[in-house]
Structure formats: C-alpha cells, structure tokens
C-alpha cells in the first residue's frame, strides 16, 4: 500500500468520525428536551368572573300596565312591543312569543363558577330551578303543559318568590353541584335554560 492510498483511507475515517460526532451533538439537545418536557396541566380551579344570563321580553307598557298596574312593564326595546292580549293568545295557540327568552339557552360552566341572571326585559320574571321543564303558575301561559311542582302556588311559594327578578335587577345563583340543572321562568315557562356544571382536569370531567 502506497502512502497516498493510506492517507486517503485515514482521511475517510476521520471524516466519518466527524459525522458521527456532529450527529450526536445535534440530537443531544432533542433528547434532553424530550426528557424534560411535561404536558401542560389545566388548572382545576373555578372561574371567578361571574357568567351572565340575560332575561329578555318585549312587553307593551300601555296594555300591560293597564291590566297589571302602573309601572309593571318598563319596556326598554326600541319600538318592539307585544300587547298582553297577544302574549296570551300566542301561548294559547302553542306558539309562545320567542322574544320572552333567557340567553343563552344552554350554559356550560366549571363547578364553583358564579352565575348572575340579569333582567334586561321590561317586566318581572323568575329564574327557578326545576327537575323537569313544564308549565308555570299561570295556566293560560302554559301552552297546555301542566304546572311543574316547583312553580305551584306562584309567589305564595317562598322558593318561587326568592327567584323573582324585577326589571333592571339581578339574581345571584348559588353554587351549583356537578351535573345538569334546569331553570325556567314560573310566569313565562317557555323561558328556559339548561346549565351544565362540570369539573375540569386535563379537559375531562373527574369521576
């Protein structure tokens, strides 16, 4: 073997070792990163800012106040009025006025998150928890549904009276247990909200 051939083989070996060393240097930081990487953990704490539910309606002050008393209806909409006779007529026909509504209709919150219901409509409402949706304490507005037990006896029922919201006021909902909760207005029973309460851990509910 001549000197030239030996030098070429030696040089080839040295180049190969350099490649191996370079690969090791480049992959080392990735290995360290993989060993130290931890999946982000979602904080299992309730939201402290209250979640708002809004009660809406379009009562006509003239006809509502004539039937139910002065200042009963304080409509804040811009010219969108439903008379009291039309409200009862629509409910009797099984098509209650959709402008009497809670927004949103479904709410999903983490356990411990405060909920506030604000009456931005023109007349009083209730935000009453019920086992199942159904009729309220005014049969003519029930569209054929039977009054649910939680709404019976109207405001003589203390549980109903405590959930009344006057126009422009708000109601704080007590801390809810995990699971599904159903709320409706005992006056206008088509105003309904389902509140889903869950525990969050890694994006899933805990058992």
C-alpha positions as CSV (number, residue, x, y, z in Angstrom):
1,X,0.0,0.0,0.0
2,X,1.5,3.3,-1.0
3,X,1.5,6.4,1.1
4,X,-1.2,8.1,-1.0
5,X,-3.7,5.3,-0.6
6,X,-3.1,5.1,3.2
7,X,-3.7,8.9,3.6
8,X,-6.9,8.7,1.7
9,X,-8.3,5.8,3.9
10,X,-7.2,7.6,7.1
11,X,-8.8,10.8,5.9
12,X,-12.0,9.0,5.1
13,X,-12.0,7.5,8.7
14,X,-11.5,10.9,10.2
15,X,-14.4,12.4,8.2
16,X,-16.7,9.6,9.3
17,X,-15.9,10.1,12.9
18,X,-16.7,13.8,12.5
19,X,-20.1,13.0,11.0
20,X,-20.9,10.7,14.0
21,X,-19.8,13.4,16.4
22,X,-21.9,16.0,14.6
23,X,-25.0,13.8,14.7
24,X,-24.5,13.2,18.4
25,X,-24.2,16.9,19.0
26,X,-27.3,17.8,17.1
27,X,-29.5,15.1,18.6
28,X,-28.4,15.6,22.2
29,X,-30.5,18.8,22.8
30,X,-33.6,17.0,21.4
31,X,-33.0,14.1,23.8
32,X,-32.7,16.5,26.8
33,X,-35.8,18.4,25.7
34,X,-37.8,15.1,25.4
35,X,-36.7,14.1,28.9
36,X,-37.6,17.4,30.4
37,X,-40.9,18.1,28.5
38,X,-44.1,17.8,30.5
39,X,-47.6,18.0,29.2
40,X,-49.3,21.3,30.3
41,X,-51.7,20.8,33.2
42,X,-55.0,22.6,33.1
43,X,-55.7,24.4,36.4
44,X,-58.7,22.7,38.1
45,X,-60.0,26.0,39.6
46,X,-63.3,27.7,39.1
47,X,-63.7,30.9,37.1
48,X,-64.0,33.9,39.4
49,X,-65.7,36.2,37.0
50,X,-69.5,35.7,37.0
51,X,-71.1,34.2,33.9
52,X,-74.2,36.2,33.0
53,X,-77.6,35.0,31.8
54,X,-80.0,37.7,30.5
55,X,-83.8,37.7,30.7
56,X,-85.4,39.4,27.8
57,X,-89.0,40.4,26.8
58,X,-90.9,42.9,24.7
59,X,-93.9,43.8,26.9
60,X,-96.1,46.7,25.8
61,X,-96.2,49.2,28.6
62,X,-99.7,50.5,27.7
63,X,-101.6,47.2,27.8
64,X,-99.5,45.5,30.5
65,X,-99.7,48.4,32.9
66,X,-103.5,48.9,32.3
67,X,-104.0,45.2,33.2
68,X,-101.4,44.7,35.9
69,X,-100.7,48.0,37.4
70,X,-98.7,51.2,36.9
71,X,-95.0,50.7,36.0
72,X,-95.4,46.9,35.9
73,X,-93.9,47.0,32.4
74,X,-90.9,49.2,31.7
75,X,-90.1,48.3,28.1
76,X,-86.5,49.2,27.1
77,X,-86.7,48.0,23.5
78,X,-86.8,50.3,20.5
79,X,-90.4,50.1,19.4
80,X,-90.7,46.3,19.6
81,X,-93.9,45.8,21.7
82,X,-96.1,42.8,22.3
83,X,-99.5,43.5,23.8
84,X,-100.6,41.5,26.8
85,X,-103.6,40.0,24.8
86,X,-101.2,38.9,22.0
87,X,-98.9,37.3,24.5
88,X,-101.7,35.2,26.0
89,X,-103.2,34.4,22.5
90,X,-99.8,33.1,21.2
91,X,-99.3,31.0,24.3
92,X,-102.8,29.5,24.0
93,X,-102.1,28.6,20.4
94,X,-99.0,26.7,21.4
95,X,-96.6,29.3,19.9
96,X,-95.4,31.4,22.9
97,X,-93.6,34.6,22.0
98,X,-89.9,33.8,21.4
99,X,-88.9,37.4,22.4
100,X,-89.6,36.3,26.0
101,X,-86.3,34.4,26.4
102,X,-83.3,33.6,28.6
103,X,-79.9,34.0,26.8
104,X,-78.1,31.7,26.4
105,X,-80.4,28.8,26.3
106,X,-77.6,26.4,27.4
107,X,-74.6,27.2,29.6
108,X,-71.6,25.0,30.4
109,X,-69.6,26.1,33.4
110,X,-66.9,24.8,35.7
111,X,-68.1,23.9,39.2
112,X,-67.8,26.9,41.6
113,X,-68.2,29.5,38.8
114,X,-70.7,32.2,39.9
115,X,-73.8,32.8,37.8
116,X,-75.7,36.1,37.7
117,X,-79.1,36.4,36.0
118,X,-79.9,40.0,34.9
119,X,-83.4,41.1,33.9
120,X,-82.9,43.3,30.9
121,X,-86.6,42.9,29.8
122,X,-89.5,45.2,30.8
123,X,-91.3,43.0,33.3
124,X,-90.6,40.7,36.2
125,X,-89.5,37.1,35.7
126,X,-88.4,34.2,37.9
127,X,-85.3,32.0,37.5
128,X,-86.5,28.9,39.2
129,X,-84.7,25.5,39.2
130,X,-86.9,22.6,38.3
131,X,-86.5,18.9,38.0
132,X,-88.1,18.9,34.5
133,X,-89.3,21.7,32.3
134,X,-93.1,22.3,32.3
135,X,-95.8,24.8,32.9
136,X,-95.7,27.8,35.2
137,X,-98.3,29.1,37.7
138,X,-100.4,31.0,35.2
139,X,-102.3,28.2,33.3
140,X,-103.2,30.5,30.4
141,X,-99.5,30.8,29.5
142,X,-98.6,27.1,29.8
143,X,-99.4,26.1,26.2
144,X,-101.1,23.0,27.5
145,X,-98.3,21.9,29.8
146,X,-99.0,21.0,33.5
147,X,-97.6,23.3,36.2
148,X,-94.3,21.8,37.5
149,X,-94.3,21.3,41.3
150,X,-91.5,23.9,41.8
151,X,-93.8,26.6,40.4
152,X,-97.0,25.7,42.2
153,X,-98.7,28.5,44.2
154,X,-96.8,31.2,42.5
155,X,-95.3,33.9,44.8
156,X,-97.0,32.3,47.8
157,X,-94.4,29.7,47.4
158,X,-91.3,31.1,49.1
159,X,-88.9,29.1,46.8
160,X,-90.5,30.9,43.8
161,X,-90.6,34.3,45.4
162,X,-86.9,34.1,46.2
163,X,-86.1,33.6,42.5
164,X,-88.1,36.6,41.3
165,X,-86.1,39.2,39.3
166,X,-87.5,42.7,38.8
167,X,-86.8,44.7,35.7
168,X,-83.3,46.1,35.9
169,X,-82.2,43.9,38.8
170,X,-80.2,40.7,39.0
171,X,-80.2,37.4,40.8
172,X,-77.1,35.6,42.1
173,X,-77.4,31.8,41.6
174,X,-76.0,29.7,44.5
175,X,-73.0,27.4,43.8
176,X,-74.3,24.5,41.7
177,X,-73.4,20.9,42.1
178,X,-71.8,19.0,39.3
179,X,-74.4,17.8,36.7
180,X,-77.2,19.2,34.7
181,X,-79.5,21.9,36.1
182,X,-82.8,23.2,34.6
183,X,-84.1,26.7,35.2
184,X,-87.3,28.3,33.9
185,X,-89.5,31.3,34.5
186,X,-92.5,30.3,36.5
187,X,-94.5,33.1,34.9
188,X,-93.4,32.6,31.3
189,X,-92.5,28.9,31.3
190,X,-91.0,28.8,27.8
191,X,-88.2,30.9,29.1
192,X,-85.7,28.0,29.9
193,X,-82.0,27.4,30.5
194,X,-80.0,24.3,30.9
195,X,-76.9,24.8,33.0
196,X,-74.2,22.0,32.7
197,X,-71.8,22.1,35.6
198,X,-68.6,20.1,35.3
199,X,-65.2,19.5,36.9
200,X,-62.3,20.1,34.6
201,X,-59.0,18.2,34.7
202,X,-56.9,17.7,31.5
203,X,-60.0,18.8,29.6
204,X,-62.1,15.9,31.1
205,X,-64.5,15.6,34.0
206,X,-63.3,13.9,37.1
207,X,-65.2,10.9,38.4
